[in-house]
C-alpha cells in the first residue's frame, strides 16, 4: 500500500487486531502455502491446467486502486482471460463497475453483488466472481 487512506497505512484498511487474528489463523496452515514474489498473472497462467490449484484473486480495484496501491495499474482483461482458462477452483473479488461486469460476462464467469463493510463502517457493494456461485445461496443469512 502506498500510504493508505489519510496517510494511515495498514490501519486505514483493517483493524490491527483483526489483521493479527487473521494472520495467526493462517499460520496454522503455513505448510500449505508457499509465498512467491512474482507476477500473479504469470503464476495463474502457468498453473491454469492444474485442477487441484485454487485461485483467489483480490486485485487492485479499478476505482480505488490508484488511491491505495503503488502497483495498481494491471491488465484486467488479461487477468480475466487467464482466470477463465484455469481448471481449478476460482474466486475473484472486484469493485462493482460496468467494465468489470462486462469482462466477467465476456469470460463466461458469474457475478454476484455482495455487501461489505468498510473501515469507516459504511456498507459498500462489491462483486464476487467465479464459474459457479450457487454455493452463495446455501450460505446462512445474518
TADA-V17768 format. One record per residue. RES is the residue in three letters. SS is DSSP state (helix for helix, strand for strand, loop for the rest). PHI is phi in whole degrees, -180 to 180 (NA if undefined). NEAR is the number of other ideal C-beta (glycine too) atoms within 12 Angstrom. Layout:
res=RES ss=SS phi=PHI near=NEAR
res=RES ss=SS phi=PHI near=NEAR
//
This chain:
res=UNK ss=loop phi=NA near=21
res=UNK ss=loop phi=-60 near=21
res=UNK ss=loop phi=-130 near=16
res=UNK ss=loop phi=73 near=19
res=UNK ss=helix phi=-92 near=20
res=UNK ss=helix phi=56 near=14
res=UNK ss=helix phi=69 near=11
res=UNK ss=loop phi=-97 near=18
res=UNK ss=helix phi=58 near=17
res=UNK ss=helix phi=-57 near=20
res=UNK ss=helix phi=-63 near=18
res=UNK ss=helix phi=-80 near=22
res=UNK ss=loop phi=-114 near=26
res=UNK ss=loop phi=-139 near=21
res=UNK ss=loop phi=-73 near=18
res=UNK ss=helix phi=-57 near=16
res=UNK ss=helix phi=-66 near=11
res=UNK ss=helix phi=-67 near=16
res=UNK ss=helix phi=-61 near=18
res=UNK ss=helix phi=-60 near=14
res=UNK ss=helix phi=-61 near=14
res=UNK ss=helix phi=-66 near=15
res=UNK ss=helix phi=-64 near=17
res=UNK ss=helix phi=-66 near=13
res=UNK ss=helix phi=-64 near=12
res=UNK ss=helix phi=-71 near=15
res=UNK ss=helix phi=-58 near=13
res=UNK ss=loop phi=-60 near=12
res=UNK ss=loop phi=-106 near=12
res=UNK ss=helix phi=-60 near=12
res=UNK ss=helix phi=-71 near=8
res=UNK ss=helix phi=-85 near=10
res=UNK ss=loop phi=-116 near=13
res=UNK ss=loop phi=-134 near=11
res=UNK ss=loop phi=-67 near=9
res=UNK ss=loop phi=-127 near=12
res=UNK ss=loop phi=-102 near=8
res=UNK ss=loop phi=-145 near=13
res=UNK ss=loop phi=-71 near=16
res=UNK ss=helix phi=-61 near=25
res=UNK ss=helix phi=-63 near=25
res=UNK ss=helix phi=-66 near=15
res=UNK ss=helix phi=-65 near=23
res=UNK ss=helix phi=-62 near=33
res=UNK ss=helix phi=-62 near=22
res=UNK ss=helix phi=-73 near=18
res=UNK ss=helix phi=-110 near=25
res=UNK ss=loop phi=-63 near=21
res=UNK ss=loop phi=-90 near=14
res=UNK ss=loop phi=-90 near=17
res=UNK ss=loop phi=-77 near=13
res=UNK ss=loop phi=-97 near=11
res=UNK ss=loop phi=-100 near=20
res=UNK ss=loop phi=-95 near=20
res=UNK ss=strand phi=-117 near=34
res=UNK ss=strand phi=-117 near=21
res=UNK ss=strand phi=-122 near=33
res=UNK ss=strand phi=-128 near=22
res=UNK ss=loop phi=-76 near=36
res=UNK ss=loop phi=-61 near=26
res=UNK ss=loop phi=-64 near=29
res=UNK ss=loop phi=-66 near=29
res=UNK ss=loop phi=-90 near=21
res=UNK ss=loop phi=-88 near=25
res=UNK ss=helix phi=-56 near=23
res=UNK ss=helix phi=-62 near=16
res=UNK ss=helix phi=-75 near=20
res=UNK ss=helix phi=-103 near=26
res=UNK ss=loop phi=-126 near=21
res=UNK ss=loop phi=-70 near=13
res=UNK ss=loop phi=-102 near=14
res=UNK ss=loop phi=-96 near=20
res=UNK ss=loop phi=-88 near=12
res=UNK ss=loop phi=-120 near=24
res=UNK ss=loop phi=-87 near=17
res=UNK ss=helix phi=-64 near=32
res=UNK ss=helix phi=-62 near=20
res=UNK ss=helix phi=-64 near=21
res=UNK ss=helix phi=-59 near=34
res=UNK ss=helix phi=-63 near=34
res=UNK ss=helix phi=-61 near=21
res=UNK ss=helix phi=-64 near=32
res=UNK ss=helix phi=-66 near=40
res=UNK ss=helix phi=-65 near=28
res=UNK ss=helix phi=-81 near=24
res=UNK ss=loop phi=-73 near=33
res=UNK ss=loop phi=-96 near=19
res=UNK ss=loop phi=-83 near=20
res=UNK ss=loop phi=-64 near=21
res=UNK ss=strand phi=-140 near=33
res=UNK ss=strand phi=-144 near=27
res=UNK ss=strand phi=-123 near=37
res=UNK ss=strand phi=-117 near=26
res=UNK ss=strand phi=-154 near=40
res=UNK ss=strand phi=-73 near=33
res=UNK ss=loop phi=-89 near=26
res=UNK ss=loop phi=-128 near=21
res=UNK ss=helix phi=-58 near=15
res=UNK ss=helix phi=-60 near=19
res=UNK ss=helix phi=-71 near=33
res=UNK ss=helix phi=-61 near=25
res=UNK ss=helix phi=-67 near=20
res=UNK ss=helix phi=-62 near=30
res=UNK ss=helix phi=-64 near=35
res=UNK ss=helix phi=-62 near=17
res=UNK ss=helix phi=-62 near=18
res=UNK ss=loop phi=-90 near=28
res=UNK ss=loop phi=60 near=18
res=UNK ss=loop phi=-112 near=33
res=UNK ss=strand phi=-82 near=24
res=UNK ss=strand phi=-121 near=33
res=UNK ss=strand phi=-141 near=26
res=UNK ss=strand phi=-78 near=23
res=UNK ss=strand phi=-131 near=22
res=UNK ss=strand phi=-85 near=16
res=UNK ss=strand phi=-136 near=22
res=UNK ss=strand phi=-103 near=16
res=UNK ss=loop phi=-79 near=17
res=UNK ss=loop phi=-58 near=23
res=UNK ss=loop phi=-88 near=14
res=UNK ss=loop phi=66 near=9
res=UNK ss=loop phi=-92 near=10
res=UNK ss=strand phi=-90 near=12
res=UNK ss=strand phi=-126 near=19
res=UNK ss=strand phi=-103 near=23
res=UNK ss=strand phi=-137 near=28
res=UNK ss=strand phi=-109 near=36
res=UNK ss=strand phi=-101 near=32
res=UNK ss=strand phi=-132 near=40
res=UNK ss=strand phi=-165 near=32
res=UNK ss=loop phi=-74 near=24
res=UNK ss=loop phi=-146 near=18
res=UNK ss=loop phi=-110 near=23
res=UNK ss=helix phi=-62 near=12
res=UNK ss=helix phi=-62 near=14
res=UNK ss=helix phi=-65 near=19
res=UNK ss=helix phi=-71 near=11
res=UNK ss=helix phi=-91 near=9
res=UNK ss=loop phi=-69 near=12
res=UNK ss=loop phi=-66 near=6
res=UNK ss=loop phi=-90 near=7
res=UNK ss=loop phi=-97 near=5
//
